[in-house]
C-alpha cells in the first residue's frame, strides 16, 4: 500500500494501530489519523483490516449531556478484548487407579 503521512499503510501501521488501540481501548477516526500523522482514508484502510479480522469494532460514541440531538457524531473504534475461558484438564497419574 502507498505511504500516507508518517507511517506506511502496511504491516508497520497495522502493528502500531493494534498497539495504540489495545493501550487506549477506543479512539475516533480523527484521533487515529492525527496520532499517526496520516489521512483519515489511510487510517480507515488499516481499521478495515482489523475489523475484518474481528479485532476491532465501530461503536456509537456516547452522548454528552450537552448534546442536542446531533445526527453527525464521529464513529469510535474499539479494540475487542477476547477473553479465553479457563479450561481445566484432569491430569492422570500413571500407575495409580482413579478414585471413584
Kinemage of the C-alpha trace (Angstrom):
@kinemage 1
@onewidth
@group {chain A} dominant
@subgroup {mainchain}
@vectorlist {calphas} color= white
{ca unk a 1} P 0.000 0.000 0.000
{ca unk a 2} L 1.197 3.549 -0.578
{ca unk a 3} L 2.633 5.738 2.111
{ca unk a 4} L 0.346 8.279 3.756
{ca unk a 5} L 1.684 10.712 6.313
{ca unk a 6} L 4.194 9.429 8.825
{ca unk a 7} L 3.563 5.694 8.579
{ca unk a 8} L 3.261 3.345 5.612
{ca unk a 9} L -0.189 1.844 5.231
{ca unk a 10} L 1.156 -1.645 5.572
{ca unk a 11} L 2.399 -4.017 8.197
{ca unk a 12} L 4.046 -1.310 10.305
{ca unk a 13} L 0.879 0.769 10.540
{ca unk a 14} L -1.238 -2.295 11.298
{ca unk a 15} L 1.011 -3.262 14.197
{ca unk a 16} L 1.202 0.286 15.500
{ca unk a 17} L -2.571 0.665 15.229
{ca unk a 18} L -3.063 -2.600 17.130
{ca unk a 19} L -0.784 -1.399 19.934
{ca unk a 20} L -2.416 2.045 20.017
{ca unk a 21} L -5.969 0.687 20.278
{ca unk a 22} L -5.020 -2.026 22.771
{ca unk a 23} L -3.468 0.615 25.008
{ca unk a 24} L -6.278 3.169 24.663
{ca unk a 25} L -9.218 0.804 24.281
{ca unk a 26} L -11.093 3.217 21.989
{ca unk a 27} L -10.290 6.091 19.636
{ca unk a 28} L -12.080 8.119 16.980
{ca unk a 29} L -11.005 8.117 13.350
{ca unk a 30} L -9.699 11.687 13.661
{ca unk a 31} L -7.682 10.765 16.780
{ca unk a 32} L -6.165 7.775 14.999
{ca unk a 33} L -5.319 9.788 11.872
{ca unk a 34} L -3.779 12.600 13.962
{ca unk a 35} L -1.770 10.192 16.130
{ca unk a 36} L -0.218 8.513 13.080
{ca unk a 37} L 0.086 11.755 11.089
{ca unk a 38} L -1.873 10.191 8.253
{ca unk a 39} L -5.087 10.755 6.368
{ca unk a 40} L -8.453 9.507 7.623
{ca unk a 41} L -8.677 7.378 4.446
{ca unk a 42} L -5.394 5.617 5.252
{ca unk a 43} L -6.481 5.109 8.863
{ca unk a 44} L -9.775 3.617 7.640
{ca unk a 45} L -7.890 1.159 5.449
{ca unk a 46} L -5.905 -0.075 8.440
{ca unk a 47} L -9.023 -0.178 10.636
{ca unk a 48} L -10.821 -2.154 7.926
{ca unk a 49} L -8.145 -4.842 8.123
{ca unk a 50} L -8.637 -5.274 11.890
{ca unk a 51} L -12.435 -5.107 11.561
{ca unk a 52} L -12.376 -7.962 9.018
{ca unk a 53} L -10.159 -9.949 11.410
{ca unk a 54} L -12.728 -9.436 14.193
{ca unk a 55} L -10.290 -7.485 16.385
{ca unk a 56} L -11.845 -4.002 16.087
{ca unk a 57} L -15.427 -2.817 16.010
{ca unk a 58} L -17.041 0.533 15.382
{ca unk a 59} L -19.192 1.701 18.272
{ca unk a 60} L -21.517 4.651 18.633
{ca unk a 61} L -19.913 7.389 20.698
{ca unk a 62} L -21.606 8.221 23.966
{ca unk a 63} L -23.828 11.269 24.023
{ca unk a 64} L -22.856 14.001 26.413
{ca unk a 65} L -25.369 15.966 28.426
{ca unk a 66} L -24.673 18.952 26.195
{ca unk a 67} L -25.744 17.021 23.092
{ca unk a 68} L -28.805 18.489 21.406
{ca unk a 69} L -29.703 15.577 19.179
{ca unk a 70} L -26.873 15.903 16.689
{ca unk a 71} L -27.002 13.470 13.798
{ca unk a 72} L -23.349 13.567 12.727
{ca unk a 73} L -21.323 12.002 15.519
{ca unk a 74} L -17.880 10.645 14.786
{ca unk a 75} L -17.605 6.888 14.979
{ca unk a 76} L -15.436 5.425 17.719
{ca unk a 77} L -13.301 2.343 17.112
{ca unk a 78} L -12.725 -0.177 19.876
{ca unk a 79} L -10.196 -2.987 20.211
{ca unk a 80} L -12.058 -6.180 21.093
{ca unk a 81} L -10.507 -7.965 24.045
{ca unk a 82} L -11.224 -11.655 23.610
{ca unk a 83} L -11.268 -13.418 26.906
{ca unk a 84} L -10.306 -17.036 26.865
{ca unk a 85} L -12.256 -19.298 29.172
{ca unk a 86} L -10.210 -21.194 31.702
{ca unk a 87} L -10.023 -24.848 30.761
{ca unk a 88} L -9.186 -27.303 33.458
{ca unk a 89} L -7.516 -30.503 32.379
{ca unk a 90} L -7.503 -33.505 34.619
{ca unk a 91} L -4.025 -34.904 34.939
{ca unk a 92} L -3.875 -38.616 35.444
{ca unk a 93} L -1.066 -40.160 37.411
{ca unk a 94} L 0.390 -43.260 35.792
{ca unk a 95} L 0.078 -46.492 37.715
{ca unk a 96} L -2.429 -45.205 40.260
{ca unk a 97} L -6.078 -46.083 39.989
{ca unk a 98} L -8.580 -43.228 39.931
{ca unk a 99} L -10.743 -42.837 42.982
{ca unk a 100} L -14.366 -43.063 42.279
